[in-house]
Amino acid sequence: MDLQKKKKEEKEISLIEALKSGNWKNLIAMFLYFDTGFTAWLLFGPALGIFISQELNLKPAYEFFMAGVPLLIAAILRIPFGYMLQAINGKWIAVMGILISMIPPIYLNIRNGTPTLEEIIILGSFLAFGGASFAVALPMAGSTYPKKYQGIVLGIAAAGNLGAVLDGLIFPPLAKMFGWKLASLAAIAFLLITLVLVLAWGEDRTAKKPELKKHSIFVFVSSYFFTLIIVFGLYFIVNWLINQGQISPVKLKTMLLILPFISGGFTLFILPKVYRVLLRERDMLKFILIYSITFGGFVGMSAGVAFILKKTYGFSPVTAGTMMSLLALTGALIRPVGGYIADKIGGVKVLMLSLTLISIFNFSLAFTSYLPQVLGISLLFGLFASYGLGNGATFQLVPLRWPLATGITTGIIGSAGGLGGFILSQTFGLIKEGTGSFDLAYIIFGFVALFALTGLIILQKEWNEWAIADSTETTALGDIKQESKN
């Protein structure tokens, strides 16, 4: 009876009271850090991607590769960002990421003439620092709030996905009026505002282990440069083989899909054993799969949906960008709702609903070529809403499952989301170039969501034992718990 009464009282607490229970200024700063980082991250996708592609005359696979490289590198960087958060004040990690994200717009406007695709790839690796902000923004935002409000708080912080809305609404019209290089400078204004607020309001209460500082910085630097080298190495190999003309270009470009596994494997290999052990946990692997579908779907589609709309319905770059911003807005606004509902009924139930809807909408969109435009776009809105629902529920569960290692677990699971986005965007580009339509890609990702749903149904009863916001120190990761005590 006491437990039921307590839960009833908690439900009656207003959203305002929940937000006042922690540092709301820090929450705002982290929201903006993720929001503007997200905006910079997708600058070469929905913001300016079509304009860049037209100037460089890129084929579909390379369009999606240009948009996908920042997704890949950000995904890899989320792991060392989360690891550094275990030892370093997150405020300074955020400041570093913001400053590096400013480099591409500045370079593009200093350089004379049209940049090469290779230059765009390097600049995209700098934009990736904005996408890596996730691994710092969420743990910092949640660190000042009680566990019972993690769903709504992390949902609000992660609604920084709204940065994708700015990409679609602001940059295409500016690019049409002033040129895409000059339009990119608008990102600097957003990043500067964030920089000021992070310095003034940022607060990090996550648990620290200062002895990890040097190694975490080593992992960060090594991961970035290794990934960049691998990206260029495989890119030049593929181009060389294509020029030989002996194998189908689409088959060769499919080789680019192995990039996440090479880069991610290297980063995980140089992590301390106590963190690598996470990947042997069934629950961690399940979270990785789920988030690669929910956030991977959101960010991958956000990066590529402007290309999809242009090629499917013949939309202009500005119209495609506007439509993409509305789709992204839907997914971003639903994310905190997903977290809030998860606080009330449990994240497992919300995830099951999300995966079911993602599967249904993907299978339905497989017939996009034969559907009326209004129905096809309506299904896309449903798909983005389903992604947002799942994203909010996922990170309501993470701090409940690993309360003593939220930094590194957020980094690893967040990395999976970014890698899922890269794989999705690349798959859509390759299938379009190989078959002439996107239908097969929707079918593939519909089955992936169905597979994840089946696994979650099997684990539902077991997960519900720890997926309760009232629990305080529930964790099966004995190595992490023991390490934190030593």
Phi, psi and omega in degrees: 000319180298319181295318179296319179297319180297316181295323179296319179295321181295323180294333183279348179290131183285163179300320180299316179295323179297316181293327179287347182286353178222196181272095183291333177294318177296321178299317178297315180298319181289325175300313181291324177300313179290321183298305181288330174297319178296320178300312179295321183303319184262020183300325181266009177253254184292337183288301188232001187304315181296320180294318179295317181299318180295321181288325181267354180056057184271146173278163186308315183298322180282333173300311181289333177290317177301316179286334186275333182302315176300327177295315181297309185291323176297321179299316179294317184291338179298329180292305178294331175298314178296324178292316178298328179296338177290343185232336188240146175302121184300337179302319184282332172295318180297316180300316178301313182297320180296315181296318180293326179295341180281344187297312184303311179299322180295313181299315183300328182268350173271324183289139175271139176086183182275130177289156176278167177298325179297320177294319179299322180296316179296315179296324177297329178292332175286321177297335181300335179297331176292320179291331179288348181303334180308317185291346179253317185298315183292309179299321179295317179297315182286340186293341181258008183237152177296155182300328184291347178248014184298324182299308182289321181294311180290331175295320178293314180300317183281353173290003169302350171305342177301343176304330178293331178295318178299322179302316183280328185274320190266312191287317180301315177297321177297320180295324179292324183277318189242356185097149188289330181292316179293324180297329182297338181294341178299332179297329181299319181299314179298317182293324179294318177300315179297317181304316181297315184288326177295318179295323184277321190245346185299134178219131182240111178251014178292152180297139184240148172230089186304333181294346179271356189305305185297317182290325180294323177293321177299315179298319180298307182296315182297317182297317182297308185289325177297315180297318180296319179296317180295319179301310181290322180300311181290324179299314181290326177296314179299314179298320180296317180293324177296319179294337177287336173072019184261343182229152180303129179304323181295318179296321179292318181294338176297336177301333182296342180289346179276352182304315181300325184286324178290308183293315180296321178297319179296314182298316179293327181295324183269000172288155175299151182304324183299335177266327177297332181299338176305323185286352175269355179276133179299319181296320179297316180298324179291318177298320179300314179297313183297315184286333175294336178275312186285299179286323177301319177294317181298308186286324178295317178289323177300320181290329187246352187293333177297319176295319181298314181295321180294316184280333181275317186243359178073025180295148173288162179304319181291316179296317179297321179294319179296316179296319178299321181295325178291321177296314180296322178300319179299310180296321182291319181289330180286336184302307177296330176296319177299320178293320180295315179296322179297323176300327186274315186246353180107133182294332182296315179298318181294321178296320179298318177296315181300312182295324177298313181292321179300317179297313181299314182293322178297313179298323179293320181288347177297343179256021183307320183299336184253358184265150172300150183305315184296324180287318179299316180292323177299320178294324176296320177298318177298321180295315180295321177297322179294321176299314181298320179300314180292324179296318180295320181289323183301311185271005162283329184275326187304309180294341176281327181279322182229068184294339183262000182214047184292329181296304184288324179292321176297321179296315182292312181292321176297324177299318179300323178297315179295319179295321176298322177295319178297313182297318179297311183296320178294319181297317178298317180295317181293318180292322177297315181291328183274327185244345180091356178214172180261001189304313182298326179296318178298319180297316180301311184284340171293318179290325178298316179295322179295321178296315179295321179298317179301315179296322181291324177298320179296322183269358189308309183297318181294318181293326181295344179289331179248346184277055179235126185296342180285337182291150186248312186236028181292121175196139178263000184273081184300322182296317180294315180299315181295321180296323182290338180275336185280000000 
